[in-house]
Amino acid sequence: MVLVSLVKAGMIGPQQVIIIIVLIVLLFGAKKIPELMKGVGKGIKEFKDAANSDEKGDKEGKEGKS
């Protein structure tokens, strides 16, 4: 996601993206990458769920005080 926005902004080019992808594959191995992305996805989902539940709690708290 961040990589895509940097490319669109013109800060890094396609060659740098390819180099970054190759480095990730070399560091973690092709078999580990899906596991890493699965973990990142779960973490993002949990963060969003927590943020949404916090927003709901804030709304309920404000309604109860007034």
Backbone as CSV, one residue per row, in Angstrom:
resi,resn,N_x,N_y,N_z,CA_x,CA_y,CA_z,C_x,C_y,C_z
1,MET,0.814,-1.179,0.000,0.000,0.000,0.000,0.868,1.259,0.000
2,VAL,1.803,1.330,0.902,2.680,2.490,0.981,3.545,2.549,-0.262
3,LEU,3.984,1.387,-0.717,4.826,1.306,-1.905,4.097,1.847,-3.124
4,VAL,2.814,1.515,-3.254,2.018,1.983,-4.383,1.879,3.500,-4.343
5,SER,1.638,4.056,-3.166,1.488,5.509,-3.067,2.805,6.222,-3.364
6,LEU,3.928,5.630,-2.980,5.222,6.232,-3.290,5.505,6.210,-4.785
7,VAL,5.107,5.129,-5.448,5.300,5.032,-6.891,4.432,6.067,-7.595
8,LYS,3.174,6.193,-7.167,2.276,7.170,-7.781,2.776,8.595,-7.561
9,ALA,3.400,8.853,-6.435,3.903,10.185,-6.141,5.193,10.474,-6.900
10,GLY,5.765,9.463,-7.532,6.982,9.657,-8.301,8.242,9.638,-7.465
11,MET,8.123,9.197,-6.220,9.291,9.199,-5.342,10.216,8.019,-5.624
12,ILE,9.656,6.879,-6.009,10.482,5.743,-6.405,9.935,5.198,-7.717
13,GLY,10.827,4.650,-8.497,10.435,4.155,-9.810,10.251,2.650,-9.826
14,PRO,9.882,2.129,-10.978,9.645,0.688,-11.114,10.899,-0.151,-10.822
15,GLN,12.063,0.368,-11.157,13.290,-0.382,-10.888,13.506,-0.562,-9.383
16,GLN,13.233,0.475,-8.632,13.392,0.376,-7.180,12.373,-0.592,-6.579
17,VAL,11.162,-0.614,-7.135,10.139,-1.544,-6.650,10.592,-2.975,-6.879
18,ILE,11.143,-3.242,-8.059,11.628,-4.594,-8.368,12.756,-4.972,-7.419
19,ILE,13.653,-4.053,-7.154,14.762,-4.337,-6.231,14.230,-4.632,-4.831
20,ILE,13.257,-3.872,-4.372,12.670,-4.100,-3.046,12.022,-5.479,-2.984
21,ILE,11.272,-5.860,-4.013,10.613,-7.171,-4.039,11.645,-8.286,-4.028
22,VAL,12.702,-8.141,-4.809,13.759,-9.165,-4.843,14.416,-9.285,-3.475
23,LEU,14.684,-8.166,-2.822,15.293,-8.211,-1.490,14.385,-8.902,-0.476
24,ILE,13.090,-8.635,-0.545,12.153,-9.287,0.369,12.157,-10.795,0.144
25,VAL,12.154,-11.208,-1.125,12.167,-12.645,-1.430,13.468,-13.274,-0.938
26,LEU,14.583,-12.585,-1.116,15.860,-13.133,-0.654,15.928,-13.216,0.865
27,LEU,15.386,-12.213,1.548,15.452,-12.203,3.005,14.537,-13.255,3.640
28,PHE,13.318,-13.362,3.152,12.336,-14.212,3.808,12.089,-15.532,3.091
29,GLY,12.418,-15.624,1.827,12.136,-16.835,1.070,10.720,-16.798,0.522
30,ALA,10.535,-17.400,-0.626,9.242,-17.356,-1.321,8.146,-18.062,-0.528
31,LYS,8.500,-19.069,0.252,7.476,-19.819,1.000,6.975,-19.045,2.219
32,LYS,7.790,-18.177,2.778,7.420,-17.442,3.997,6.570,-16.212,3.705
33,ILE,6.659,-15.664,2.508,5.966,-14.408,2.198,4.451,-14.520,2.375
34,PRO,3.785,-15.577,1.866,2.331,-15.661,2.115,1.977,-15.714,3.603
35,GLU,2.798,-16.396,4.389,2.558,-16.450,5.832,2.710,-15.066,6.460
36,LEU,3.728,-14.324,6.019,3.937,-12.976,6.550,2.768,-12.063,6.190
37,MET,2.320,-12.128,4.946,1.214,-11.276,4.509,-0.091,-11.642,5.215
38,LYS,-0.264,-12.941,5.496,-1.447,-13.387,6.234,-1.435,-12.787,7.642
39,GLY,-0.282,-12.800,8.276,-0.145,-12.210,9.604,-0.374,-10.708,9.590
40,VAL,0.146,-10.034,8.562,-0.061,-8.587,8.431,-1.549,-8.292,8.243
41,GLY,-2.218,-9.090,7.408,-3.652,-8.904,7.173,-4.465,-9.080,8.443
42,LYS,-4.124,-10.095,9.227,-4.824,-10.315,10.499,-4.594,-9.150,11.457
43,GLY,-3.368,-8.654,11.492,-3.054,-7.526,12.367,-3.831,-6.279,11.980
44,ILE,-3.916,-6.013,10.680,-4.668,-4.851,10.206,-6.144,-5.000,10.539
45,LYS,-6.679,-6.221,10.347,-8.094,-6.463,10.642,-8.378,-6.239,12.129
46,GLU,-7.511,-6.763,12.992,-7.691,-6.576,14.434,-7.610,-5.093,14.810
47,PHE,-6.697,-4.367,14.191,-6.565,-2.942,14.468,-7.833,-2.196,14.068
48,LYS,-8.352,-2.492,12.881,-9.580,-1.833,12.426,-10.761,-2.171,13.330
49,ASP,-10.859,-3.451,13.729,-11.942,-3.847,14.632,-11.851,-3.105,15.960
50,ALA,-10.644,-2.984,16.489,-10.464,-2.284,17.760,-10.790,-0.800,17.609
51,ALA,-10.384,-0.213,16.493,-10.676,1.206,16.267,-12.180,1.421,16.132
52,ASN,-12.861,0.527,15.417,-14.307,0.660,15.249,-15.035,0.481,16.578
53,SER,-14.616,-0.472,17.384,-15.277,-0.681,18.672,-15.007,0.501,19.600
54,ASP,-13.832,1.110,19.487,-13.520,2.281,20.288,-14.391,3.464,19.875
55,GLU,-14.610,3.625,18.568,-15.474,4.706,18.085,-16.902,4.501,18.562
56,LYS,-17.369,3.267,18.550,-18.724,2.975,19.031,-18.831,3.286,20.513
57,GLY,-17.795,2.945,21.268,-17.787,3.223,22.703,-17.786,4.713,22.982
58,ASP,-17.056,5.470,22.171,-17.039,6.931,22.344,-18.409,7.519,22.081
59,LYS,-19.078,7.053,21.036,-20.402,7.569,20.693,-21.405,7.245,21.794
60,GLU,-21.340,6.022,22.326,-22.257,5.625,23.397,-21.984,6.427,24.660
61,GLY,-20.710,6.676,24.941,-20.345,7.444,26.121,-20.811,8.876,26.048
62,LYS,-20.717,9.480,24.879,-21.176,10.866,24.696,-22.688,10.960,24.802
63,GLU,-23.387,9.980,24.282,-24.853,9.994,24.331,-25.338,9.806,25.771
64,GLY,-24.626,8.993,26.545,-25.041,8.744,27.913,-24.799,9.926,28.834
65,LYS,-23.785,10.763,28.536,-23.442,11.902,29.389,-24.385,13.071,29.198
66,SER,-24.973,13.206,28.009,-25.806,14.393,27.766,-27.231,14.224,28.205
